[in-house]
Amino acid sequence: NKPTPNAMNELKRALKYALDTKKLGLKLNPEKLDTSKEFEVKLFSDSDWAGDKDTRKSVTGYCIFFQGCAVSWKSKGQSTISLSSSEAELMALSEATKEICFVYQLLVSMKVPVKTPIICNVDNVGAIFMAENATATPKSKHIDIKAKFITQFVADKFIKVIFVKSENNVADIFTKNVQF
């Protein structure tokens, strides 16, 4: 409706980008598939702790794989300041768990059988402990709701949180700042 010269320039820029990058893309090469079995979804979750030197907020990063192909990923600054690395990791796992629920429901609505529990890889033992144990301590009371959110999915055997070494955590790249 009533396009402006600026809108036309933006359209030309978008079209040029699409034409210049038409050979680029995300290649999906799924692991060998046995159609008689359930499909596998895996999650890698990570965070830095107080990585922003000005605000001391942490960054959440996660990547979800479907049959070995990355289908969802995110890198975002956390809205609150975490008091420990375990808390930052739990916040990241909480965000990733919400996305896992969405991906799972999407697949199920398309009649795709999904293997549960969904494996969630985390590189922080403290966060794994909080995810598996619903008991709030005085030190973790302020993050009790997010912990109980995850604990419920663990108790229902919808997800299983396991330890992965930091160097094997593919979500680690989502917590790093890009240097200019």
C-alpha positions in Angstrom: 0.0 0.0 0.0 1.6 3.3 -1.2 5.2 2.0 -1.6 8.0 4.6 -1.1 11.3 4.8 -2.9 12.9 3.5 0.3 10.6 0.4 0.3 11.6 -0.2 -3.4 15.3 -0.1 -2.5 14.7 -2.6 0.4 12.9 -4.9 -2.0 15.7 -4.7 -4.5 18.2 -5.4 -1.8 16.2 -8.5 -0.6 15.9 -9.8 -4.2 19.7 -9.3 -4.8 20.5 -11.2 -1.6 18.2 -14.0 -2.6 19.7 -14.2 -6.1 23.3 -13.9 -4.9 22.9 -16.7 -2.3 20.7 -19.1 -4.1 23.4 -21.8 -4.0 23.8 -21.4 -0.2 21.6 -23.2 2.3 21.3 -25.6 5.2 22.0 -29.1 3.9 20.0 -31.8 5.6 21.7 -35.2 5.5 19.9 -37.3 8.1 21.5 -40.3 9.7 20.5 -43.6 8.3 16.8 -44.1 9.0 15.0 -47.2 9.9 11.3 -46.4 9.3 10.1 -49.1 11.6 11.5 -47.3 14.6 10.8 -44.0 16.3 12.6 -40.8 15.2 15.4 -39.4 17.4 15.4 -35.9 18.7 18.5 -34.6 20.7 19.2 -31.4 22.4 22.4 -29.6 23.3 22.1 -26.8 25.8 24.7 -24.4 27.1 25.3 -21.0 28.6 28.1 -18.7 29.4 28.1 -17.3 32.9 28.1 -13.5 33.3 29.8 -13.2 29.9 28.6 -9.6 29.3 31.1 -7.4 31.1 28.7 -4.5 31.4 25.5 -6.2 32.6 27.0 -9.5 33.8 24.0 -11.3 32.1 24.6 -14.7 30.7 23.9 -16.0 27.2 21.6 -19.0 26.5 22.5 -21.2 23.5 20.9 -24.4 22.3 20.6 -26.6 19.3 18.0 -29.3 18.6 18.7 -32.1 16.2 16.1 -34.3 14.4 17.7 -37.5 13.1 21.1 -35.8 13.2 20.0 -32.6 11.4 19.9 -29.3 13.2 16.3 -28.1 13.1 16.1 -25.4 15.7 18.8 -23.3 17.4 18.9 -20.1 19.5 21.4 -17.7 21.0 19.9 -15.1 23.3 20.9 -13.0 26.3 19.2 -14.1 29.5 16.8 -11.6 31.0 18.1 -12.0 34.6 21.5 -12.1 36.2 22.5 -15.6 37.3 24.3 -16.1 40.6 26.2 -19.2 39.5 27.2 -21.1 36.4 24.7 -23.9 37.3 21.9 -21.4 37.5 22.8 -19.9 34.1 22.9 -23.5 32.6 19.5 -24.3 34.2 18.0 -21.2 32.7 19.4 -22.2 29.3 18.0 -25.8 29.7 14.6 -24.3 30.7 14.4 -22.3 27.5 15.6 -25.3 25.4 13.0 -27.6 27.1 10.2 -25.2 26.1 11.5 -25.5 22.5 11.7 -29.3 22.7 8.1 -29.4 23.7 7.1 -27.3 20.7 9.2 -29.5 18.3 7.8 -32.7 19.8 4.2 -31.5 19.5 4.8 -30.4 15.9 6.3 -33.8 15.0 3.5 -35.7 16.8 0.8 -33.5 15.0 2.4 -34.7 11.7 2.1 -38.3 12.9 5.9 -38.7 13.3 6.7 -41.1 16.1 9.4 -39.6 18.4 11.6 -41.6 20.7 11.3 -40.6 24.3 12.9 -39.7 26.6 14.5 -37.0 24.5 18.2 -36.7 25.3 19.3 -33.3 26.6 23.0 -32.8 26.7 24.3 -30.3 29.3 27.9 -29.6 30.4 27.2 -28.6 34.0 26.7 -31.2 36.7 25.0 -28.7 39.1 22.4 -27.9 36.5 21.8 -31.6 35.8 21.3 -32.2 39.6 18.8 -29.3 39.9 16.9 -30.6 36.8 16.6 -34.1 38.3 15.8 -33.0 41.9 12.8 -31.0 42.7 14.0 -30.0 46.2 14.7 -26.3 46.5 17.5 -25.2 48.8 17.8 -21.7 50.2 20.5 -21.1 47.6 18.3 -22.2 44.7 14.9 -21.0 45.8 14.8 -18.0 43.4 15.0 -20.4 40.4 12.7 -23.0 41.9 10.0 -22.6 39.2 12.3 -23.2 36.3 13.8 -26.1 38.1 10.4 -27.7 38.8 9.4 -27.1 35.1 12.3 -29.2 34.0 12.1 -31.7 36.8 8.5 -32.5 35.8 9.5 -33.5 32.3 12.4 -35.6 33.7 10.0 -37.3 36.1 7.5 -38.0 33.3 10.4 -39.5 31.3 9.8 -37.0 28.5 13.4 -35.8 28.7 16.6 -37.2 30.1 19.4 -34.8 31.0 22.8 -36.2 30.6 26.3 -34.8 31.0 28.4 -33.9 27.9 31.9 -32.5 28.0 32.2 -28.9 27.0 34.3 -29.6 24.0 31.6 -32.0 22.8 28.7 -29.6 23.4 27.7 -28.3 20.0 25.6 -25.5 21.7 28.8 -24.0 23.0 29.3 -21.9 19.9 25.9 -20.2 20.5 27.2 -18.7 23.8 30.2 -16.9 22.3 30.3 -13.3 21.2 31.3 -12.5 17.7 34.5 -10.5 17.5 34.7 -7.7 14.9 
